[in-house]
């Protein structure tokens, strides 16, 4: 087996290295967090290549050798699962198992569109977790997986006609926001999995965006957060926080019926008339928070939602979707 030597080396190092109980438990939590995401991606690609043939992808506009490269991406995710499972089994009390998922894709185009999102989330997850990893060998492994996930994301984005590397920095996300995004695809767990419930990560409520037939553009597009005012209208001023690269931007929302909104509109004025911030392009995350300056878990109200944002004036001319 190609990676057996690496598995053995990692296991030996993990067993031999002396770390505090707290430090070891933290790294085990992080490894299982990573494995949770890799299980999701592995299942996603396994199901996708089973559901859609090479001919289906070609017919949808993904010309050869796209399908071959897609199989390579699927194989990478399987290796990530095997590698992390081996490391966790060697060093930790338990390893999370593959869950049950619902991805909602209906054709090759929707599958690849979601693939771009999941790969982007994977990059954000590893990048956000890096500073919390105590064991330097684990950090190296995480960094090695991160760079591969980033290459996957760039390739898939390019295949969709999106900019493959839209910003000079990728976007780190902390544990609970990422766990929240993953949880939206999970429909159940293996009854024998006693590990997942022990993880210290908790999902935030999902954030729904009103369907828009227009592509999102920086410094132009508004966003409507469907039903958010009904849920969070009693907590005081609420802000939409945008995450892009190493930056965050906070925009106060306004209430319109049961919804929150930002950006131009008939009831907009002052700061709440600001659209998606300038310079925030590519895969951008947006969540609701109680603070105008702090997007930590203590202030977040919702999971992030994901919007694909184009540079101003550069969105495709055709409608984004039918609503």
C-alpha positions as CSV (number, residue, x, y, z in Angstrom):
1,X,0.0,0.0,0.0
2,X,1.5,3.3,-1.1
3,X,0.9,5.2,2.1
4,X,1.4,2.4,4.6
5,X,4.9,3.6,5.6
6,X,3.5,7.1,6.2
7,X,0.7,5.6,8.3
8,X,3.2,3.7,10.4
9,X,5.5,6.6,10.9
10,X,2.6,8.9,12.0
11,X,1.3,6.2,14.4
12,X,4.7,5.6,15.9
13,X,5.4,9.3,16.4
14,X,1.9,9.8,17.9
15,X,2.5,7.0,20.4
16,X,6.0,8.0,21.3
17,X,5.6,11.7,21.7
18,X,4.9,12.9,25.2
19,X,2.2,15.5,25.4
20,X,-0.1,16.6,28.2
21,X,-3.5,15.0,28.5
22,X,-5.3,18.2,27.6
23,X,-3.0,18.8,24.6
24,X,-3.5,15.3,23.3
25,X,-7.3,15.5,23.7
26,X,-7.4,18.8,21.8
27,X,-5.4,17.3,18.9
28,X,-7.6,14.3,18.9
29,X,-10.7,16.5,18.7
30,X,-9.1,18.4,15.8
31,X,-8.2,15.2,14.0
32,X,-11.7,14.0,14.3
33,X,-13.0,17.3,13.2
34,X,-10.9,17.0,10.0
35,X,-12.0,13.4,9.6
36,X,-15.7,14.5,9.8
37,X,-15.1,16.8,6.9
38,X,-13.1,14.2,4.9
39,X,-15.9,11.6,5.4
40,X,-18.3,14.1,4.0
41,X,-16.2,14.8,0.9
42,X,-15.3,11.2,0.4
43,X,-19.0,10.2,0.4
44,X,-19.9,13.1,-1.8
45,X,-17.5,12.2,-4.6
46,X,-18.1,8.5,-4.3
47,X,-21.8,9.0,-4.8
48,X,-21.3,11.6,-7.5
49,X,-19.1,9.4,-9.8
50,X,-21.6,6.6,-9.2
51,X,-24.6,8.7,-10.1
52,X,-23.2,10.5,-13.1
53,X,-21.2,8.9,-15.9
54,X,-18.4,10.3,-17.9
55,X,-20.8,10.9,-20.7
56,X,-23.1,12.8,-18.4
57,X,-20.3,15.2,-17.4
58,X,-19.2,15.6,-21.1
59,X,-22.8,16.3,-22.1
60,X,-23.0,18.9,-19.4
61,X,-20.0,20.8,-20.8
62,X,-17.2,19.2,-18.7
63,X,-14.9,18.0,-21.5
64,X,-12.3,15.3,-21.1
65,X,-10.0,14.9,-19.2
66,X,-12.3,16.5,-16.6
67,X,-13.9,13.1,-15.6
68,X,-10.4,11.5,-15.1
69,X,-9.3,14.4,-12.9
70,X,-12.6,14.1,-11.0
71,X,-11.8,10.5,-10.3
72,X,-8.4,11.6,-9.0
73,X,-10.0,14.1,-6.7
74,X,-12.3,11.4,-5.4
75,X,-9.3,9.1,-4.8
76,X,-7.5,11.9,-2.9
77,X,-10.4,12.2,-0.5
78,X,-10.4,8.5,0.1
79,X,-6.7,8.6,1.0
80,X,-7.4,11.5,3.4
81,X,-10.0,9.4,5.2
82,X,-7.7,6.4,5.4
83,X,-4.7,8.5,6.6
84,X,-6.6,10.4,9.3
85,X,-8.4,7.2,10.5
86,X,-5.0,5.5,10.9
87,X,-3.6,8.4,12.8
88,X,-6.6,8.7,15.1
89,X,-6.8,5.0,15.8
90,X,-3.2,5.0,16.8
91,X,-3.3,8.0,19.1
92,X,-6.9,8.7,20.2
93,X,-9.7,7.0,22.1
94,X,-12.0,6.8,19.1
95,X,-12.4,7.8,15.5
96,X,-15.6,9.3,14.0
97,X,-17.3,7.2,11.4
98,X,-18.9,8.0,8.1
99,X,-22.4,9.5,8.6
100,X,-25.5,9.6,6.4
101,X,-25.8,12.6,4.1
102,X,-28.1,14.4,1.7
103,X,-26.4,16.6,-0.8
104,X,-29.3,17.6,-3.0
105,X,-27.5,17.5,-6.3
106,X,-29.6,16.6,-9.3
107,X,-27.2,16.7,-12.3
108,X,-23.5,17.0,-13.1
109,X,-23.6,20.8,-13.1
110,X,-25.2,21.0,-9.6
111,X,-22.8,18.4,-8.4
112,X,-19.7,20.3,-9.6
113,X,-21.1,23.6,-8.2
114,X,-21.5,22.0,-4.8
115,X,-18.0,20.4,-5.2
116,X,-16.5,23.9,-5.5
117,X,-18.2,25.0,-2.3
118,X,-17.2,21.9,-0.3
119,X,-13.6,22.2,-1.5
120,X,-13.6,25.8,-0.5
121,X,-15.0,25.0,3.0
122,X,-12.3,22.3,3.4
123,X,-9.6,24.9,2.7
124,X,-11.2,27.3,5.2
125,X,-11.5,24.5,7.8
126,X,-7.8,23.4,7.7
127,X,-6.6,26.9,7.6
128,X,-8.7,27.9,10.6
129,X,-7.7,24.9,12.6
130,X,-3.9,25.1,12.0
131,X,-3.2,27.5,14.9
132,X,-4.9,25.1,17.4
133,X,-2.8,22.0,16.5
134,X,-0.2,21.3,19.2
135,X,1.6,18.3,17.6
136,X,3.8,19.7,14.8
137,X,3.6,16.4,12.9
138,X,-0.2,16.7,12.8
139,X,0.2,20.3,11.7
140,X,2.4,19.2,8.8
141,X,-0.2,16.6,7.8
142,X,-2.9,19.1,8.0
143,X,-0.9,21.6,5.9
144,X,-0.2,18.9,3.3
145,X,-4.0,18.1,3.0
146,X,-4.8,21.8,2.9
147,X,-2.7,22.5,-0.2
148,X,-4.3,19.6,-2.0
149,X,-7.8,20.8,-1.1
150,X,-6.8,24.2,-2.4
151,X,-5.7,22.7,-5.7
152,X,-9.0,20.8,-6.0
153,X,-10.9,24.0,-5.3
154,X,-9.0,25.9,-8.0
155,X,-9.5,23.2,-10.6
156,X,-13.2,22.9,-9.9
157,X,-13.7,26.6,-9.9
158,X,-12.0,27.0,-13.2
159,X,-14.1,24.2,-14.7
160,X,-17.2,26.2,-13.7
161,X,-15.9,29.4,-15.3
162,X,-15.2,31.0,-11.9
163,X,-11.9,32.6,-11.1
164,X,-9.7,29.8,-9.8
165,X,-7.9,32.0,-7.2
166,X,-10.0,35.1,-6.7
167,X,-8.2,36.6,-3.7
168,X,-4.5,36.7,-2.6
169,X,-5.5,35.1,0.8
170,X,-7.7,32.1,1.5
171,X,-10.3,32.5,4.3
172,X,-9.9,30.7,7.6
173,X,-13.0,29.7,9.6
174,X,-13.1,28.5,13.2
175,X,-14.4,25.2,14.3
176,X,-18.1,25.8,15.0
177,X,-18.9,27.8,11.8
178,X,-17.3,25.0,9.7
179,X,-19.0,22.3,11.7
180,X,-22.3,24.2,11.1
181,X,-21.8,24.1,7.4
182,X,-21.0,20.3,7.4
183,X,-24.0,19.6,9.7
184,X,-26.4,20.9,7.1
185,X,-25.6,17.9,4.9
186,X,-25.8,15.3,7.7
187,X,-29.0,13.4,8.1
188,X,-28.0,10.7,10.5
189,X,-25.1,8.8,12.2
190,X,-23.8,5.2,12.3
191,X,-25.4,3.8,15.5
192,X,-22.0,2.3,16.5
193,X,-20.4,5.8,16.3
194,X,-19.8,6.8,19.9
195,X,-17.2,9.4,19.0
196,X,-19.1,12.1,17.1
197,X,-21.3,13.0,20.1
198,X,-18.2,13.5,22.2
199,X,-16.7,16.2,20.0
200,X,-16.8,19.7,21.5
201,X,-18.1,21.4,18.3
202,X,-21.7,22.6,18.0
203,X,-23.5,23.8,14.9
204,X,-25.1,27.2,14.7
205,X,-28.6,27.5,13.2
206,X,-28.5,27.6,9.4
207,X,-28.9,31.0,7.7
208,X,-31.2,31.2,4.7
209,X,-30.7,33.6,1.9
210,X,-33.5,34.7,-0.4
211,X,-33.1,33.2,-3.9
212,X,-31.7,35.7,-6.4
213,X,-31.8,35.4,-10.1
214,X,-28.8,37.8,-10.3
215,X,-25.2,36.9,-9.6
216,X,-23.7,38.5,-6.6
217,X,-21.2,41.4,-7.2
218,X,-19.0,43.2,-4.8
219,X,-19.9,46.8,-3.9
220,X,-23.2,46.4,-5.7
221,X,-25.4,43.5,-4.6
222,X,-27.9,43.4,-1.8
223,X,-28.7,40.3,0.3
224,X,-31.9,39.3,2.0
225,X,-31.7,36.9,5.0
226,X,-35.0,35.1,4.8
227,X,-36.9,34.8,8.1
228,X,-34.0,36.2,10.1
229,X,-35.9,39.1,11.6
230,X,-38.6,36.8,12.9
231,X,-35.9,34.7,14.6
232,X,-33.5,37.4,15.8
233,X,-35.4,40.6,15.8
234,X,-35.5,40.8,19.6
235,X,-31.7,40.7,20.2
236,X,-31.0,44.4,19.4
237,X,-29.0,45.6,16.4
238,X,-27.9,42.7,14.3
239,X,-25.0,42.8,11.8
240,X,-24.1,40.8,8.7
241,X,-20.4,39.8,9.0
242,X,-18.6,38.9,5.8
243,X,-15.5,36.8,5.8
244,X,-13.1,37.0,2.8
245,X,-9.4,36.2,3.0
246,X,-8.0,37.6,6.3
247,X,-10.6,40.3,6.4
248,X,-14.0,40.7,8.0
249,X,-16.6,43.4,7.3
250,X,-19.7,44.2,9.5
251,X,-22.8,45.8,8.0
252,X,-25.9,46.6,10.1
253,X,-29.0,44.9,8.8
254,X,-32.4,46.5,8.4
255,X,-35.8,44.8,9.1
256,X,-38.3,44.2,6.3
257,X,-41.2,42.1,7.5
258,X,-39.8,38.8,8.7
259,X,-36.5,39.3,6.9
260,X,-33.2,41.1,7.4
261,X,-31.6,42.9,4.5
262,X,-28.5,44.8,3.5
263,X,-27.7,46.8,0.4
264,X,-29.7,49.2,-1.8
265,X,-33.5,49.2,-1.4
266,X,-36.5,51.4,-0.9
267,X,-36.1,51.3,2.9
268,X,-32.3,51.5,2.9
269,X,-30.4,54.4,4.3
270,X,-26.9,55.0,5.8
271,X,-24.8,52.0,6.7
272,X,-27.6,49.4,6.2
273,X,-27.7,50.5,2.5
274,X,-24.2,49.1,2.0
275,X,-24.0,46.2,-0.4
276,X,-21.6,43.2,-0.3
277,X,-18.3,44.9,0.6
278,X,-15.8,46.0,-2.1
279,X,-12.9,43.6,-2.4
280,X,-14.8,40.6,-1.2
281,X,-14.9,38.2,-4.1
282,X,-14.9,34.5,-4.8
283,X,-16.3,32.2,-2.2
284,X,-17.4,34.6,0.5
285,X,-19.0,33.6,3.9
286,X,-21.7,35.7,5.6
287,X,-23.2,35.2,9.0
288,X,-25.3,37.2,11.5
289,X,-23.8,38.5,14.7
290,X,-24.7,40.7,17.6
291,X,-21.5,42.7,17.5
292,X,-20.3,45.4,15.1
293,X,-16.7,44.3,15.6
294,X,-16.5,40.8,17.0
295,X,-17.4,37.6,15.0
296,X,-16.4,35.1,17.7
297,X,-18.7,32.3,18.6
298,X,-20.0,34.2,21.6
299,X,-21.6,36.8,19.3
300,X,-22.5,34.7,16.2
301,X,-26.2,34.0,15.8
302,X,-26.1,31.8,12.8
303,X,-24.0,29.5,10.7
304,X,-22.3,31.1,7.8
305,X,-24.0,31.1,4.4
306,X,-21.9,31.0,1.3
307,X,-22.1,33.4,-1.7
308,X,-20.1,33.3,-4.9
309,X,-19.2,37.0,-5.5
310,X,-18.0,38.4,-8.8
311,X,-16.0,41.6,-9.2
312,X,-18.2,44.6,-9.8
313,X,-19.3,44.7,-13.5
314,X,-17.9,41.2,-14.2
315,X,-20.7,38.9,-13.4
316,X,-22.0,36.6,-16.3
317,X,-24.7,38.2,-18.4
318,X,-27.2,35.3,-18.1
319,X,-29.4,34.9,-15.0
320,X,-27.8,33.0,-12.1
321,X,-30.9,30.8,-11.5
322,X,-34.6,30.6,-11.7
323,X,-36.4,31.5,-8.5
